């Protein structure tokens, strides 16, 4: 039979002290005398005792867990966001617990779930649920351009400037000479900011814009269907802007199926500059919204909050960059 792992009670018995004193030694408390401290450490070494980090954290009033709330696992933007969060929070000893409100079958409100887990902080990557307006919450940081009610503006926000990103795409396409543009839209605060700015900037440059209804998910199928809808409605469209890269890849497939060569017959632009966009087979022109840096900054902000940082909410807005690859060109004469 496997040997039983030593417990804190075994250490206390071997050192001739109480369990509470062993706990104080494990917390490196200055209240413990040097002789008792030495006895406990010798007992730990002799028994091969490994303290429970979770138990130690709970005893200190923390769990070292950060809850991350997102709204779509299929949106690759969240991959780099989580990597950025881990870059800041991981070295500080925090683990991430991620819940996707779009796909996870939750029996309870995700915020309540995090509260029952006693998370030390929360990162919200979706339009905030009403539960965030309540009291008794841990420190919260909102990431991305979200439709945050005025009552919830007490939280730090880290985002890229989605409106400027939409303008960058419009300037690029209009600058290439495109005058009939299509946009595949999504239902989110970030998506609406991109759409409004794209449409306004394109029209101010003399272009016409037709937009789809708002797709609920960032899927290849939604991008395909949106592109087919636009191209069927107006065959004169020479460029499509999809609200994210996954939608744009679906648009590329639609262009192929209707016989539109990219970029000769149809230019296609995405958003997020994900690994999918950068793949050599795709080579998608897109907007780099610095998602890793958004996550890293959000993690650093949350760490500051969890350590009792400044009381006033902080808003960080990063400037996006247009990444031009092989899916955009001037329209054919």
Secondary structure as UniProt FT lines:
FT   HELIX           8..15
FT   HELIX           19..26
FT   TURN            27..28
FT   TURN            30..31
FT   HELIX           34..47
FT   HELIX           53..59
FT   TURN            60..61
FT   STRAND          65..70
FT   TURN            73..74
FT   HELIX           77..89
FT   TURN            90..93
FT   STRAND          95..100
FT   TURN            101..103
FT   HELIX           110..117
FT   STRAND          121..125
FT   HELIX           130..133
FT   STRAND          139..143
FT   HELIX           150..152
FT   TURN            153..154
FT   STRAND          156..160
FT   HELIX           162..176
FT   STRAND          180..184
FT   HELIX           189..204
FT   TURN            205..206
FT   STRAND          208..211
FT   HELIX           220..233
FT   TURN            235..236
FT   STRAND          239..242
FT   HELIX           245..257
FT   TURN            258..259
FT   TURN            262..265
FT   STRAND          267..269
FT   HELIX           275..278
FT   TURN            280..282
FT   STRAND          285..288
FT   HELIX           291..306
FT   TURN            307..308
FT   STRAND          315..318
FT   STRAND          321..323
FT   TURN            326..327
//
